[in-house]
Amino acid sequence: MSGLLILDGVLTDRGSKYAVAGAPATSRDEIDAHLKALKRKKKFAKATHNSWACLLPEGPAKSDDGEAGAGMVIVRMLERDALEGHLIVVTRWFGGTHLGGDRFRHIQTCVSAYLDALREGR
């Protein structure tokens, strides 16, 4: 599946590195296809967390992928922006230091960067 927008190297904190990706998706099958396409890239397949969310017609779909609470942070930002039918994946490569609550701020930074790129038509 094509159409995946990837913003790599969005931020780094205490060794952890973040990226964000996304694409239009209106069904769970499309979400799964985009996730599979993203993970075909070895770098993303080896990431510690690929947390994602999407507002589908039947309601929000999300996964924390081991980063507790991350999916809901993305859902809230999608809802705030009224962006339905669009998957956003925040990827984190763990750097060895726990970030505590800062990780939620970093997820928000990644989603904001993605939304800005969408608005700019990248």
Backbone torsions as a table, in degrees:
resi	resn	phi	psi	omega
1	MET	NA	133.1	-178.2
2	SER	-103.2	-176.1	177.8
3	GLY	89.8	8.8	179.8
4	LEU	-79.9	119.8	175.7
5	LEU	-94.0	123.5	-178.6
6	ILE	-119.9	126.3	173.0
7	LEU	-112.0	105.6	-176.1
8	ASP	-92.9	151.8	176.0
9	GLY	64.1	39.0	-178.5
10	VAL	-63.3	-43.3	176.5
11	LEU	-161.0	161.6	177.8
12	THR	-134.0	136.7	177.3
13	ASP	-146.1	121.6	177.2
14	ARG	49.0	39.5	177.2
15	GLY	93.8	-23.8	177.5
16	SER	-76.6	139.1	179.0
17	LYS	-118.4	144.8	-176.8
18	TYR	-125.1	145.7	172.0
19	ALA	-140.2	165.7	177.6
20	VAL	-140.4	145.5	179.3
21	ALA	-144.3	164.0	177.6
22	GLY	-176.4	171.6	-180.0
23	ALA	-170.1	159.0	174.4
24	PRO	-60.2	138.8	178.3
25	ALA	-155.3	125.3	-179.1
26	THR	-116.1	6.5	177.4
27	SER	-150.8	163.5	178.1
28	ARG	-64.2	-32.9	177.7
29	ASP	-63.1	-41.7	178.2
30	GLU	-66.4	-39.6	176.5
31	ILE	-58.5	-50.1	-178.7
32	ASP	-60.7	-38.6	179.3
33	ALA	-65.6	-41.6	178.4
34	HIS	-65.9	-42.4	179.2
35	LEU	-62.4	-41.3	178.6
36	LYS	-62.8	-42.8	178.9
37	ALA	-63.3	-42.1	179.4
38	LEU	-62.8	-44.1	-176.2
39	LYS	-76.9	-7.5	171.3
40	ARG	-67.8	-22.7	174.2
41	LYS	-80.3	117.2	-172.8
42	LYS	-51.1	-41.0	-178.9
43	LYS	-57.0	-43.8	-178.1
44	PHE	-77.0	-31.7	177.2
45	ALA	-64.3	-31.4	-178.1
46	LYS	-90.2	-0.9	-178.7
47	ALA	-63.4	152.9	177.9
48	THR	-69.1	-42.7	-178.4
49	HIS	-139.0	134.4	168.1
50	ASN	-122.4	81.2	-178.7
51	SER	-82.6	140.6	-176.0
52	TRP	-147.9	165.0	174.7
53	ALA	-157.2	156.8	178.8
54	CYS	-156.3	137.4	175.6
55	LEU	-92.2	104.8	179.2
56	LEU	-94.5	162.6	178.5
57	PRO	-55.2	-33.5	-179.3
58	GLU	-86.8	0.2	178.7
59	GLY	129.0	175.8	-177.7
60	PRO	-69.4	143.6	171.3
61	ALA	-120.8	140.9	-177.4
62	LYS	-157.9	162.0	172.4
63	SER	-148.0	133.0	176.6
64	ASP	-81.2	-25.1	-176.7
65	ASP	48.5	45.4	176.3
66	GLY	87.9	-7.9	178.3
67	GLU	-101.4	81.7	-170.4
68	ALA	-47.6	125.1	177.0
69	GLY	88.7	-8.8	-174.6
70	ALA	-65.2	-42.9	-178.5
71	GLY	-59.8	-40.6	-179.1
72	MET	-68.6	-33.8	175.7
73	VAL	-60.4	-43.7	180.0
74	ILE	-66.9	-42.8	177.9
75	VAL	-56.4	-47.7	-178.0
76	ARG	-61.2	-39.4	179.8
77	MET	-70.0	-37.4	175.7
78	LEU	-63.2	-42.9	179.2
79	GLU	-64.0	-44.1	-179.4
80	ARG	-61.0	-35.3	-178.9
81	ASP	-90.0	-3.0	-177.1
82	ALA	53.8	41.3	179.9
83	LEU	-99.6	95.7	179.7
84	GLU	-97.0	152.9	176.9
85	GLY	67.6	34.3	179.5
86	HIS	-142.5	123.0	179.0
87	LEU	-84.8	134.7	171.3
88	ILE	-126.5	129.2	-179.4
89	VAL	-118.5	123.4	174.2
90	VAL	-104.6	122.9	-176.9
91	THR	-106.8	136.4	177.0
92	ARG	-129.9	132.1	170.2
93	TRP	-104.4	113.3	-174.8
94	PHE	-65.3	132.6	-176.5
95	GLY	-101.5	5.9	176.1
96	GLY	102.2	-11.4	179.4
97	THR	-120.5	128.4	177.6
98	HIS	-69.8	135.5	-174.5
99	LEU	-98.0	-7.5	-179.6
100	GLY	59.6	-139.4	-178.1
101	GLY	-67.2	-18.2	178.8
102	ASP	-60.1	-27.0	-178.2
103	ARG	-62.1	-32.6	178.0
104	PHE	-68.6	-39.5	176.7
105	ARG	-63.0	-38.8	179.7
106	HIS	-67.9	-37.6	176.0
107	ILE	-62.4	-44.1	178.6
108	GLN	-62.2	-40.4	178.2
109	THR	-61.0	-43.5	179.7
110	CYS	-64.3	-46.6	-179.3
111	VAL	-63.7	-41.2	178.1
112	SER	-61.2	-41.9	178.6
113	ALA	-62.3	-39.6	179.1
114	TYR	-66.9	-46.3	179.9
115	LEU	-61.6	-38.8	177.0
116	ASP	-63.4	-42.6	179.2
117	ALA	-63.3	-38.4	177.3
118	LEU	-62.3	-46.1	-179.3
119	ARG	-63.0	-33.0	179.4
120	GLU	-80.0	-6.2	177.3
121	GLY	76.2	29.3	178.8
122	ARG	-69.5	NA	NA
